[in-house]
Amino acid sequence: MPKTPSPCIDVCKYKRQGHCIGCSMTKAQKSLYKSLKKDSHRAAFVKMLTSQQHRLGKFQHWHEAYRKKLSKRKIAVEEIL
């Protein structure tokens, strides 16, 4: 299984109580993701992030953008999401 790519979709503007308007991560979460070494931990982080996005709302665009990112890297969406 290929390495799970970062959930960042290269928007990186922090509004919404410190959450990025592109991916919903906070700066602390972005740092935490970068420090994760095991791919199983990285995949779990992405699942946690999708749950966070659902709670916060307004992140429907992220799923399509992340699917495109996975597609460019030739990673099956089912492996990650």
MIKE-238742 format. One line per 8 residues: number of its first residue (from 1); for each residue x, y, z of C-alpha. Coordinates in steps of 0.2 Angstrom, whole numbers, plus 5000, padded with zeros to 4 digits. Example, Ala and Ser with C-alpha at 12.3 -4.5 7.8 and 13.67 -1.06 7.14 Angstrom:
1> 5062:4978:5039 ~ 5068:4995:5036 $
END
This chain:
1> 5000:5000:5000 ~ 5007:5017:4995 ~ 5011:5030:5009 ~ 4995:5040:5014 ~ 4997:5058:5007 ~ 4994:5073:5018 ~ 4975:5078:5019 ~ 4981:5096:5015 $
9> 4974:5102:4998 ~ 4986:5117:4997 ~ 4974:5131:5002 ~ 4981:5134:5019 ~ 4971:5149:5025 ~ 4967:5149:5043 ~ 4950:5156:5048 ~ 4935:5147:5056 $
17> 4942:5146:5074 ~ 4960:5142:5068 ~ 4955:5128:5056 ~ 4961:5129:5038 ~ 4947:5133:5025 ~ 4953:5120:5013 ~ 4956:5104:5024 ~ 4950:5109:5042 $
25> 4966:5105:5050 ~ 4973:5117:5063 ~ 4992:5121:5063 ~ 4995:5109:5077 ~ 4986:5095:5067 ~ 4997:5099:5052 ~ 5013:5097:5063 ~ 5006:5081:5071 $
33> 5002:5073:5054 ~ 5020:5077:5048 ~ 5027:5068:5063 ~ 5017:5052:5060 ~ 5028:5038:5054 ~ 5017:5023:5053 ~ 5006:5023:5038 ~ 4992:5015:5048 $
41> 4993:5031:5060 ~ 4992:5042:5045 ~ 4977:5034:5037 ~ 4968:5034:5054 ~ 4972:5053:5055 ~ 4964:5056:5038 ~ 4948:5046:5044 ~ 4948:5057:5060 $
49> 4949:5073:5049 ~ 4934:5068:5039 ~ 4924:5066:5055 ~ 4930:5083:5060 ~ 4925:5090:5044 ~ 4908:5083:5045 ~ 4906:5090:5062 ~ 4912:5107:5057 $
57> 4902:5108:5040 ~ 4907:5118:5025 ~ 4921:5105:5019 ~ 4911:5096:5005 ~ 4924:5102:4992 ~ 4938:5093:5002 ~ 4933:5076:4997 ~ 4934:5080:4978 $
65> 4951:5089:4980 ~ 4958:5075:4990 ~ 4952:5062:4977 ~ 4961:5071:4963 ~ 4977:5072:4974 ~ 4976:5053:4976 ~ 4972:5050:4958 ~ 4987:5060:4952 $
73> 4998:5049:4964 ~ 4989:5033:4957 ~ 4982:5028:4974 ~ 4965:5020:4975 ~ 4953:5030:4984 ~ 4946:5015:4993 ~ 4963:5012:5001 ~ 4963:5029:5010 $
81> 4945:5035:5012 $
END
